[in-house]
Amino acid sequence: MFQKHIFPIVCLLLACSCVVAEENTSTATPPPLTAKDKLIVETVLRLKSFDIESSKPAKEALLRYLRAQPGTDSYFELLERFKLAEMADDLLEFSLSHSDQSNGVRAAKILFSMECEARLRSAIDSDNLERSVAAATLVGHAGGDKTVPLLLPILTSAKYPRGVRTAAVAGIGRRTDGQQALLALVTDGKLAEDLKFAAANVLLSSDQDAIQQRAAKYLELPATADSQPLPPLETLVQRRGDVAAGAIVFRTIGTCNHCHKVLGEGKDVGPDLSEIGSKLSREAMYVSILDPSAAVSHNFETYSLLTDDGSAITGLLINDSEDAVTLRTAEGIDNTVRKDEIEILKKQTKSLMPQDLQRLMTADQLVNLVEYTMTLKKQ
């Protein structure tokens, strides 16, 4: 009965919107959302069996509505219902820019439901590391039974940076079939050495006892300062620490202030951490400390330089001009070398940040450190 009464209203609204649609066909920029667009969309939402392809004006109004309100509940509801191919690129960009949030994963799931996962797969091949990592992360969260076929080849391909391969390990590890595939690589000796920490975190915390037990024959997590094995990442993420004690660890045994600044204090080598708690999840914070080469920030890649007289310098690329290159070492020392004196300049796969910081701390001190860094948020 409701639909019988409302359908004439929809027809009237759609007829009126024809003029709007025709007037704007010559412009490349979508017209702004109007009250009429909003009313049409709200009406369409109430019609459970409405075919959006049956009305060009309604579809155009819907597209304007979606592009004006990304990330809202109605945005997802409409896309899940109508699966508009015209919105695939918008969904991709939204998901990549919100890859660490629930709505970003929801957008990726819609891409999979539209059979547009090839866009995410292509994004993994991007030259932009952050974009590649985000895409691999999203496949791991949203791929379902397509996750392993999409991500497994990445693990054994040298063309992908470590951060992308590590994200693929985490994604595969969210599924039992993925854990089995990962374990097979480990037992066959086909998993790269730089992925074993990530694999250990996945396999040694599996809810399948058989996987845990077999993985333990090949993998182990690094020891901490008291010679105790580091708990799996899954366990660490559930723990909470003491903020004040963590601040002390940051400035003392953790050596974090040797390379990072917080509110103006510390050395300007690595990224400023004054707002890091607003940028990383708790899990990502642990990964950045325990496996820093898997989470190198853009513009903080390590370079090695060899001069024609045999001098070797390793550091962050601070400047690359026509005549000279400047690298900043882990001690915060800037070294400028003329280009005509450089024999080799090469980007490294490892972070300048030490790879075994957990050996300086107990597990409790590490938890306290992360608790402190999670409080460093944008004011």
N, C-alpha and C positions, 0 to 999 in steps of 0.2 A: 504493500500500500504506500509506504514511504517513497519508494522509487517512482511509482506512478505519478505522485504529486510533484516530485522534484525534477523529473526529467524535462518537463516543459521549461522550467527555469534554466536548466543547463543549456537547452537549445537556444533560448533567448540570449543568454550570456555569450555563448559561442558565436552566435550570429553577430552580436555587437562587436566582438573582438576581432572579427574578420577585417574590419576597417583598420584596426591597429596593426594587425599582422601585415596587411598589404602596404601600409604607409612606411613600414620599416624594412622592407625587403632590399632596399638599395644600400643599406648601411652595414658595415662589417661588424660594428660594435652592437652587442645585444641591447635592446632598449631596457631602461630601468624597470624594476618591479612596480606594478601599479596596483591600486586597490582592486581593480577588476580582475587582474591576474590572480591575486590572492583569493578572491571570492570564487573564481572558477576552480582553482586547485582544491580549496576546501570542500567545494561541492562534489568534485570528482572523487575525493577521498571517501565520501559517504556512499558513493555508488560502487558496490562490491563487484559488479560485473562489467564495469565500463571499459570499453576497448579504446585506449588512448590513440591508437593508429587510425581510428575511424574519424577523427577530427583534427585537422592540421592546426586550427587556431588553439584548440585545447592543448595540443602537444607543445606548441610554441610557448603558450602561457606557462605550462609545466616546466619547460626547460629554463625559462627566465626565473621562475620561482626557485628552482633548484640551485641555479648559479648565484642567486642572491642570498641563499641561506644555507651554505654548506655546513655540515656537521650537526644540524638540528635533528630532533627526533623525526619530524615530518620528512626531512631530506632523506633519511635512511629508509623510512617506511615507504615512501614513494619509489625510491630506486629498487628496493627489494621486491616491490609489487610489479613495477612496469619494466625494469631492466632495460633502460633506454641506452642503446648503443652509443648515442651521441654524447653520453656522459662518461664514457669509459676513461677518456684522458683526464677529465676533471677528478674522477674517483682515484685514478692513479696518483696524481699530484697530491690530493688530499691525504691519501694513505701514507705516502712517503714522508710527508711533512708532519705526520702524527703517528709515526711507526711505533712509538713507545707508549701510546695511549689506546684505550679501548675503542674509541671511535675510528682510529686509524686501522685497527685490525678489522673492525666491522666493515669499513670501506673495502678492504682487501678481500674479505669474504664475499662481498657482492661482486667484485671483479671475477672471482672464481665461479660464482653462480651464473655469471654472464658468459662463462668460458672465454674470458679475456685475460687469463693468467699469463699469456705470452707477453703482455706489457710489463708485468712484474719481472718476468724472466729476462726481458731485454734490459730492464733497469739494473739488474745485477751486473750486466756487462758494461755499465756506465764507467767513464773515466773518473767520475766523481766518487771518491771512496765513501763518503757519508751516504750518498744516494744508493750505492751498491749494497752497503751493509744494511741500510733500512729495507731495501727490497728483499734481501735474503732473510732478514728477520721476519718480515711480513709473511713470506711463503711458509716459514716455520710455524707461524701462529694460525694461518688461515688456509693452508693448502690441503688439509685433510689427507685423503689417500694419494694425492698427487705430490705430497711433500717430498717423499724419498726419491721418486724418479726425477724431480726437478733439482733437488739439492745435492744428491749423492755424487754426481759427476764433478761438482765443484771441488769436492774434498781432495780429489787426486789430480787436479789441474793446476799446474804451476803458473798459469796466466793470471790467477786471481790473487789479490793481496791477502795477507794473513787475516786481516780483520774480516774480510768477506767469508773466507773459509771457516773462521771461527764461528761466525754467525750461522753458517750452514750446519756446523756440528751441533750447535745449540738447537737449531730448528729440527734437525733430524732426530735429536735426542728426546724430543717431546712425544715421540711415537715408539711403541714397542717394536714395530717392524724396522723403524729407523735405528733403534739401539742395536738390533740384531745385525743390521747391515754395517753399522759402525764397528761393532765387535769383530765382524768378519775381516774388516780392513786391518784392525789391530792384530788379530791372531795370524793373519797372512803376511804381516810385516809391510803392509802397503800404506799405512797412515804416516804422514809426514811427522817428523820429530816435533815441529813447532805447534802441532795440534794435539799433542798427547795430554797436556794439562787440561784443555777443554774437554777432550774425550774422557779423561778420568773423572771429571766433575759430573759428566752425564752418566757414565756407565757404573761408577761406584755408588751412585745414589739411585740406581734403578729400583723400581718396585718389584722387579723380577729377580728372585734370589739367584737363579741360574746364571743370569747375565752378570750380576754383581760378582759372584764367585769366580766365574771364568775371567772376567776383566781384571780381577785382583791378581791373577797370575802374570799379567803383562804390564799393568799400570799401577802407579801409586801417586798420591798427592804429596807435595813437598813438606818437609819438616819445618816446624816453627822454632823459635829461639830456645824453647825448653825441650827440644828434640822430640816433641810429640807430632804425629802426622796432622796436617791441616784438615779440619772437617770439610766435607763436600760443600760446594757453593750453596746448594739447596738448604743445607743446615745452617750455614752462616747467615743467610738472608733472613732466617726466622728469628735470629737472636737480636737482642737489644743491649746497648752498652751505656757507658757513663760519658756524657758529653765533655765534662770538665777534664776527666782523665784522658779522653781522646785528644783534646786540645794540647795536652802536655806531650802525648805521643807524637803529634804532628810536628812539634817544635824540637823534640829531642831524638829519641831512638828511631822514630820513623823517618827522620831526615827529610821530611816533605818540604820544609821551608828552605832547604838548600837549593831548590829549583823552582819553587812556586811562591807566589805572593798571595796573601790574604789581607785584604783591607790595607794595602800599602806596605805590609811587612813581609820580608822574605826576598828571595832572588828572582829576577825576571828572566828565567830560562824557559821553563815550561809554561803552560796556560795559567792565567790568573784564576785562582780557585775561589774568589770571593763570593761567587754565585753558583758554585758547582752543584749545590744541593737542589737548585731549581732546574738543572739541566740533565742530571743522571738519576736513574732509578737506583734503588739500593743494590740490586744485582749488578747493574752496570758499574757502580762504584767499586764493588769488590773486584770485578774483572779488570778495571783500569789500574788497580793496585797490584793484583796478583799476576796478571798476564798483560802487561802494558803494551806489548807489541801487537796485541790483537785489537787494541782500541786507540790507535794513534790519531790525535786530532788533526784536522786539516791545517796546514801551515806549520805543523810541528814534527814533520818527518825528519829523520836523521840522515845526514850526508857524511860520506867519508871523502877526504881530499888528500891526494898525494902530489907533492911538488916535484919538480925536476931535480931537486937536490936531495930527494929522499925523505923529506919531512912529511909526517902523516898527521892529519887533524880530523877529528870526528866531532860533529855538533849539528846544531840547527841552522838551516839556511836563513840568515837574517837579511842578506842583500845579495842580489845577482845583477850587477850592472854590466855595461858594455865592456868595462875595463877590468873589473875585479869582483871577487866573491868574498863574502864575509860569513864565517861560521861561528856560532856561539857554543862553547863547550859546556859540559855538565857543571863546570865550576863557575859558569857565568862569564867567562873570558871570551871577548870577541877577537877573532883572528881574521884579518883581511889579507887576501893573497891576490896578486895580479894574475890575470888570466893567462898571460904569456909565460907564467911560471908553473902553471898547473899541468900535471901529467895526466891525472885521473880525477874526475869528480863524479861520484856515484851515490844515488839514493839507496839507503839501506832498508832492509825489511824489519830490523829490530829498532825498538824505541830507544831513545837516549836514557830513558828512565830505567833504573836497575830492574833486572828480571826476578830477583829473589828477595824482595823486601820482607816477605813473611819470615825469613830467617832472623830478622832483627827483632821480631816481636813474638809474644805468645799469642795464641788464638784470642784470648780475652782482650789483649791490647789492640789487636787488629779490629775486633768488634767495636771497641771504644773509639778507635780512629775513624771508622766509617760512621759511627753515630755522630761524631763531631762534624765530619764533612757534610752530612745530610742536613745539618742546621745552617750551612752557609748558603743562604737563599737571597734572591733579589729583594731588596727592601722597597 
